[in-house]
Amino acid sequence: MQLSILDQSVALAGQGEDAAIRDTLALAEHAEALGYARFWLSEHHGLPTIVGSAPEILMAAVAARTRRIRIGSAGVMLPHYSALKVAEQFRVLEALAPGRIDLGVGRAPGGDMRIAQALNPNAYGAAEHFPEQVRDLQAWTSLPAHRGLAAHPHGAHAPQLWMLGSSDYGAQLAAHLGLPYAFAYFFMDGQGVERALELYRTLYQPSERHPRPQATICVWALAAERAEEAQHHALSRDHWRLARARGQLGPLQDPDAIAERGFAPEDAPALDAMRAKAFVGEAAEVAQRLRRLAASLELDELVINTWAFRPEVRRRSYALLAREFGLEAQGAR
């Protein structure tokens, strides 16, 4: 079993958003030392919580600070951009970190339509061209030339293209193009994951680079020495999810303050539903549940996303899971 990390550069109440970017870099070094396989970075726009808006720039900074771990986007929201420009950016990244670059792409805007329009004046209807964009990107990242044009620089390695999704659409497109596929399990607490993976594997058309289907899922998890401790620190995300459902977005809040205030009685059903599906608790228990999930979905890799108000809590969670899955020895080697 391989473990990887998705980091979203989450802003914290009382701190500048720039601190979240610097914490991402520190976490990447920590992840490599622990033996994680990949370190992926998300792309969101116009949000006061998730402030990682340029994964390709962060990836370059991570590449300069690491030596082994694979670095990727999860993902580039392709309808905002030119496929050729994205191919060039990731070929440059591949030159900086040969054999270590993953190019995850998605169709969602990563923000609202006003943001999408500002990023791309032709945003309306752009998602309809997503399959064609992915095919172009697939060619420009792997072939010397495509449509009479070349994406430079060339080297001994090429970025590995991944399809990201949280619905049947991405699974079917990844299968049709012969690409690895990552399902965003944490978006909807796993809803639809079985069907998406079944479609992907059943419809998969082998490609030269990927003769067999390769799938993973991204799961939100928080582990600690004691279950009560993990549950306390998970209050920050619980509070954020409830606020988001009401259309209220902001930086992650201190769990101590949340515990002191408490939640409204009417929030109890939503909290119970979230917590019933959450991978939160004592490290051995969380690891066991993650193993069961991976086995049920026939996966040999999981991507872990963790939010915590205190950076040391998040790092400790990743360290505990690395120990439970035997990753630390890999990092030492």
Helices and strands as residue ranges (DSSP letters): E 2-7, H 17-34, E 38-41, H 55-65, E 70-77, G 78-80, H 83-96, E 101-106, H 113-119, G 126-129, H 130-140, E 160-165, H 168-177, E 181-183, G 185-187, H 193-203, E 215-224, H 227-233, H 235-245, H 255-261, G 265-267, H 268-277, E 279-282, H 283-296, E 301-305, H 311-324, H 328-332
